[in-house]
Amino acid sequence: MDSILLLIKEGEFEDAELDDYSFSCYSQLEVDGTQHLLTCAFDDPDVNSTNLEFEICGALLNVKCLTFDKLQEMYFIKTKKFLLIGDSEIHVKLGGKNITSKKLNIVEIVKPEAPFDIRVIYRKGANDFLVTFNTSHSQKKYVKELMHEVAYRQEKNENDWMHVNLSSTKLTLLQRKLQPDAMYEIKVRSIPNANYFQGFWSEWSPTFHFRTPEITGRMDPVLLTISILSFFSVALMVILACALWKKRIKPIVWPSLPDHKKTLEQLCKKPKKNLNVSFNPESFLDCQIHKVDGIQARDEAESFLQDTSSQLDESEKRRLGGGMQGPTWPSEHAAITPKAFREDLPFGCLAGSISMCEALVQSSSRSPDCREGGKNGPHVYQGLLLGPGTTNSTVPTPSPFQSGILTLSPTAQGQPVLTSLGSSQEEAYVTMSSFYQNQ
Amino acid sequence: MPFAGNPSPRAGTEKVSFRYIFGIPPLILVLLPVTSSDCDIEGKDGREYQHVLMISINDLDTMIKNRTNCPNNEPKVFKKHACDDNKEGVFLYRAARKLKQFVKVNNSEDFNLHLSRVSQGTLQLLNCTPKEDNKSVKEQRKQKSLCSLGILLQKIKTCWNKILRGSKEH
């Protein structure tokens, strides 16, 4: 009977040996305080593990062997009694008898705990993303040094993971290496650093999702303001340069020759500031100008000058002839006293206009017979006073001194004029007239 | 009649035989431990010590300091055995066996486990001759105070550092 039972049992063992009882184990150190966990499972999930037991012997503290606990298809042992030095043996037993054994070292099959609390923070100033995560192994005594692997991808791109290995718990991802305005997911796992403890990758951490910002054309507000102000400043300077080129800039950069008429006006202005000096006949519109018959004036001048020593040139006579046209004389209402005349103006005008510079003033001041020369004297002002627009106008008879125009004595006037301007009075008048009309 | 001044040849041979039989072997036995080989140390690269043993030694040291206030004088028994040159293995072997004496029931589980880990782990890394086992047993029974344990742990630590320094130099 005993021999029959023995044969049956041996048959059972033969059937059991045909199955593949290969198994794998991993250890987790300090998983619960100071307690370690060793987990084993058959590689073939179809193995009937009903009566199978796992046992570990060797490299244990104060005991020789320990038996595994079973949870569904997994065999595990939770203990503090791992020596962590040297090899151990794992036995698979059926009914107390060894089916298979495996020699392993607890410190070489370590599986770390999965990292957690992974976060991604966008740093606008640095244009990058700071990835941080945490691991429970930073607080452990034995398995402290780990190697981490961060994997990230764009959500729409499946199986297109990017991997980064690091030993610390911080990682920086550059913004320019990521797609703008895209959704990304990121996860991390760990493995022992292979210094003494070795093993397998941990489980992946929970995935974290983050969105990359859009690339906008907005510039920094300060920079934008400065750019706009600079643009407008430059534009304003260009406009001002174009507008003031002729009047202000060009005279300084490329000064033009001074205008003789304006220069003369300025010179005449200096002694008498309240005088209106101008070559423009429109300045004298409010003055009463008595026009003198050009031929009569010339005859009178010639007769007056018959006794003079100086002679007029032919060109000056022609000029005088041209200048005789269109003279206008101040009206009867315009009056000027000899005193005023001597001191101020050689011409009569309510406004006190003067069309002759100081040479004429000097000549007129020397004339003692201003009144007498008023009628007979030549109308010396015609060429000086009048513009080209005044022609064919009648020349009124000069009025007496008090009430009319004071005309200078030709003699007295002519000589200084001729002295200052040329050889004769007529010549001087011609010169001034032609000077004016030849503008 | 035998001559008094001349001993018989048979009597001299017997004296020489007894000398060789009963004199020299004990002498050899006494001298043998001195000339015997030292313990071989396997963990000279220091990985096991740095990642496992040193952690338990530091934890034990912390627990002892929290529990006792020890004097500075060193017990005499420790003065006999030192981590001398070429004797580091022997010292560690003896020290590891002494640690077992400190395992007590009234200690905490973690305390006893750390003691066992240092003792057993050190012995695992040493390959000593059986003679060392018999010799140190009597001495191990004497010292059981925590202060002695603290001193012993420091000596073990010092000796390991010496071994590792020596292996780095070589």
Interface residues (C-beta under 8 A of the other chain):
Chain A: T34 L61 N62 K80 K81 L83 L84 I85 G86 V107 K141 Y142 N195 Y196 F197
Chain B: G43 R47 E48 Q50 H51 V52 L53 I55 E109 D110 N112 L113 S116 R117 Q120 G121 Q124 L125
